[in-house]
């Protein structure tokens, strides 16, 4: 268990500035300057937040009543040690020649060596990550790659959320830079013929729910006519279809042909009888699919910008470690969702019928 000195009580975290409570919070200490911070703040920055101030003579100094803290430590029997070495495990000051921390027993040389080696490996991983994961894109006639901006934002922060083949990402980047409120997205149109699957797959949950609500409302309007259509279908078409199947199995070509002709005649009559239903359903599908295709790119752009803003509020700065941290967060926020479209499929399969039964019971 870590036992942090009293001098860290209520000190501002070197990362976020919030008052530290060593007894209740997970605190770490920079092995170079001794600055205390939340472990989450260290992990978010991937380094000491005071890294730019580090030099051979720099040491973090307490800001909350340092004299009272020293007196309290002395009264508690804690030894006053020169600040030659700082234990990175518990933050205690140790003698310059100490091999182990007197407070927690950590191996000072081994702990610092392992920490620096791990940070060096992380730095190599980040450099390799930047070099391998971001190709060059041709955006509106110019070549862009890591470090370049598209619409005022780093191209990698946008590309990480788009994901997919280079050609697809390049098309989105061009649309992103033009910033038109309306465009045309073939994927959204084709999937929109069946429902808001494109929105849910792209994690655009609010537009997806709005699209689903409109689709459901229109479906409920047509549902009584659809019920009559299926009843008439069973009455007029289904018997001939059964006769045609039986004749085919019996290899009676004449009976099968006669049943097929009657089936076609019945379907034509049914189509004329319910032509407005068929036209209305076709209009519903096409209008909603066209609407999805027109607004898809603009909504995706808005979502990407919102993600970038949120991530930059959590992890600011342009050092490689900070950029890498932002990228990991953007990877989780962007990309594709496979669960949401599947969930919508099953909900759409059963929900309209259930609502129709409820409405029939209420109005019945």
C-alpha positions, 0 to 999 in steps of 0.5 A: 500500500502506498503511503504518501507524505502529508505534503501532497494533501490538497496540492493541485494535481500537476495534470488537471489542477484538482486538489489531491486527496492521497488517502482516497485517490490513486496518486503517482509522482514524476520520478524526475521532478517529484510532481504529484498527479492523478494516475489518470492524468499521467496516463492521459498525457503519457508523460509528466504534465510539467515535462517542458519545465524539466531541467537538471535543477528543476524540482516540484515545490509544494504550494499549500502551506509548505512550512506547515506541512514540513512541521507536521511531518516532523511532528509525526516523526517522519525524517527530514531528507534532502530532496536528492532522489524522489521515489516514483512509487510513493513520492517520498524523498530519499537520500542520494545514495539510497538503493531502496525507498525507506517509505515503501521499499521500492527498488529505486534504480530498477523502478526508474529504469523499467519506467524509462524503458517502458516510456521509450518503447511506447514512444517507438510504438507511437512513431511506428503507429503514425508512420504505418496507419496514415497514408497520403490522401488526395483531397480536392487536388492536394496531397495531405497526410499526418500533420496536415489539416483538413477544414482546420483539423488534423487529417489523422483525427478525421481519418481515424473516425471515418475508417475504411478503405483509403478511397472511401476515406479520401472521398469523405475527406473531400466532402468534409472540407467542402462542408456542404450541408447536403451531399449524396451518399450512396451507402446511406441511400441503398441502406435507407431503402430498408431503414436507418441502418447506415446511421446506426452503423456509423454511430449516428444514433440520434439521427438514426432514431429520428429516421426510425421514428419517421419510418415507424410512423409512416408504416403505422399509417399504411398498416390497416391497408396492408392488413387488408391487402394480405387478407385479400392476397390469401383469398384470391392468390394463395389458392392458385399458388397452392394448385400450381405447386401441387400440379408441378409436383404431379408433373401435370403441365397443363394444370400448372400452366392454368394455375399460373395464369389464374395467379397472374390474373389475380395478382393484377386485379389485386394490384389495381385494387391496392394501387394507392397502397403500393404507390404510397409504400414505394414513395415512403421508401424512396423519399426516406432513402433520398433524405438519408442520402442527402443529409448523411455526409453533413450529419457525419461531419457534425458528429466528427467535429463534436468528437474532436472537440470533446477529445481535445477538452480531455487531452490538450496539447500537440506533443506526440504522446498527447496526440497518440492519446487523442487518437485512441479516444477517437478510434473508440468514438468513430468507426462502425457499430455492428450491434446497433443495426442488428438491434434495430433489425429485431426491433423493427421486425416486432415493434410495428406489429406490437404497436398496431395491436396496442392501437387496435386494443385501445381504439377497439 
